[in-house]
Amino acid sequence: MRGEVRIDPRTDVADRFRAGAVLECDDVGPLTVAGVRGEVAKPIVRFAGYDTREAAESLRRRFLRVARGESRRATAGAYLWADLLGARVETPEGTWLGIVRELVRAGENDVLVIADASGRERLLPMLESVVKVVDVAAGRIVAVPQEEAG
């Protein structure tokens, strides 16, 4: 009603939508968070300069992003989904399983979508029992497929 939009967050950074934060909006440019209310899981955000329902409607179905530098700061000691795309996945014995093509959030867990040389896809949940090593610098993930995990 007042130019607010409900956000479907795809971040683990709790204060991503704090007042004053600047986010890039696809096909719009930078947006500054003027206010936020509601649940952390589904925040209702008001952006500076978007004070009417009609103005907020122009943001519908667009993606918000942060600069990679900001992502790095907020996830110190961790890795970003973008770091995993294109990584090769292999078993602890060195058997090649495929390349990370995509990541999806499925409930409480992230899931790696990997494709082998023939294009066949396999889903690997980001669980400690499945993903044993993530070496971002080497572009390598060591995993035990679920049918073998134990």
C-alpha positions in Angstrom: 0.0 0.0 0.0 2.8 2.5 0.9 5.3 1.3 -1.7 6.4 -1.7 0.3 7.3 -5.0 -1.3 7.4 -8.5 0.2 10.8 -10.1 -0.4 11.5 -13.8 -1.0 15.1 -13.8 0.4 17.7 -16.2 -0.9 20.4 -15.2 1.6 21.7 -16.5 4.8 22.7 -13.0 5.9 20.2 -12.0 8.5 20.6 -8.2 8.2 20.8 -8.1 4.4 17.6 -5.9 4.2 18.6 -3.4 6.9 17.8 0.3 6.5 20.5 2.0 4.4 21.6 -1.2 2.6 22.0 -0.8 -1.2 21.0 -3.6 -3.4 21.2 -3.9 -7.2 17.8 -4.6 -8.8 17.7 -6.3 -12.2 16.8 -3.8 -15.0 16.3 -1.0 -12.4 19.7 -0.3 -10.8 20.6 0.4 -7.2 17.9 0.6 -4.6 18.4 1.8 -1.1 16.4 0.2 1.7 14.4 2.9 3.5 12.7 0.6 6.0 11.9 -3.0 6.8 9.3 -4.8 8.9 7.9 -8.2 9.3 9.5 -11.6 9.6 13.2 -12.2 8.7 12.1 -15.1 6.5 9.6 -12.9 4.5 10.6 -9.2 5.1 8.4 -6.4 3.9 10.8 -3.7 2.5 10.3 -0.1 1.5 12.9 1.3 -0.9 13.8 5.0 -1.1 11.9 6.7 -3.9 9.3 4.0 -4.2 6.5 5.4 -2.0 3.4 4.3 -3.8 1.8 1.0 -4.7 2.3 1.7 -8.4 6.0 2.5 -7.9 6.5 -0.7 -5.9 4.7 -2.7 -8.5 7.4 -1.9 -11.0 9.8 -4.0 -8.9 7.6 -7.1 -9.0 9.4 -10.3 -10.0 12.8 -8.8 -10.2 15.9 -10.1 -8.5 17.9 -8.2 -6.0 21.7 -8.6 -5.7 24.6 -7.3 -3.7 28.0 -6.5 -4.9 30.4 -9.5 -4.7 32.6 -7.5 -2.3 29.7 -7.0 0.0 28.9 -10.7 -0.2 32.4 -11.6 0.7 32.4 -9.3 3.7 29.1 -10.8 5.0 30.2 -14.4 4.5 33.7 -14.3 5.8 35.0 -17.8 6.3 32.3 -19.3 4.1 31.6 -19.5 0.3 29.0 -18.1 -2.1 26.9 -20.1 -4.4 28.7 -18.3 -7.3 31.9 -19.8 -6.0 30.6 -23.4 -6.5 29.2 -23.0 -10.0 31.5 -24.8 -12.5 33.4 -26.6 -9.7 34.3 -30.2 -10.5 32.8 -32.8 -8.2 34.6 -36.1 -7.4 34.4 -38.9 -4.9 36.9 -39.3 -2.1 38.6 -41.9 -4.3 39.0 -39.4 -7.1 36.2 -40.6 -9.4 34.8 -37.7 -11.4 31.1 -37.2 -10.9 30.5 -34.0 -12.9 30.5 -30.2 -12.8 28.2 -28.0 -10.6 25.7 -26.6 -13.0 23.3 -25.0 -10.6 22.4 -24.7 -6.9 18.9 -24.8 -5.5 17.4 -24.3 -2.1 15.2 -27.2 -1.2 13.6 -26.7 2.2 16.4 -26.4 4.8 19.2 -27.6 2.6 21.0 -26.3 -0.5 21.3 -28.8 -3.3 24.1 -29.1 -5.9 22.9 -29.9 -9.4 25.8 -31.6 -11.1 26.0 -32.8 -14.7 28.3 -35.5 -16.0 30.0 -35.7 -19.4 26.8 -37.0 -21.0 24.7 -34.2 -19.5 23.0 -36.6 -17.0 22.1 -34.6 -13.9 22.5 -35.7 -10.3 21.3 -33.9 -7.2 23.6 -33.7 -4.1 22.3 -32.2 -0.9 24.8 -29.9 0.9 24.9 -32.2 3.9 28.0 -33.2 5.9 27.3 -36.8 5.2 27.4 -36.1 1.4 29.7 -33.1 0.8 33.0 -33.8 2.4 35.3 -31.1 1.1 34.6 -27.7 -0.6 37.9 -26.3 -2.0 36.9 -23.0 -3.6 40.5 -22.1 -4.6 40.9 -25.4 -6.5 37.4 -25.4 -7.9 36.8 -28.8 -6.4 34.2 -30.5 -4.3 34.6 -34.0 -2.8 31.3 -35.8 -2.3 29.8 -39.1 -1.5 26.6 -39.6 -3.6 23.6 -40.3 -1.4 23.2 -43.9 -2.6 26.7 -44.4 -1.1 26.6 -42.1 1.9 26.4 -43.6 5.3 
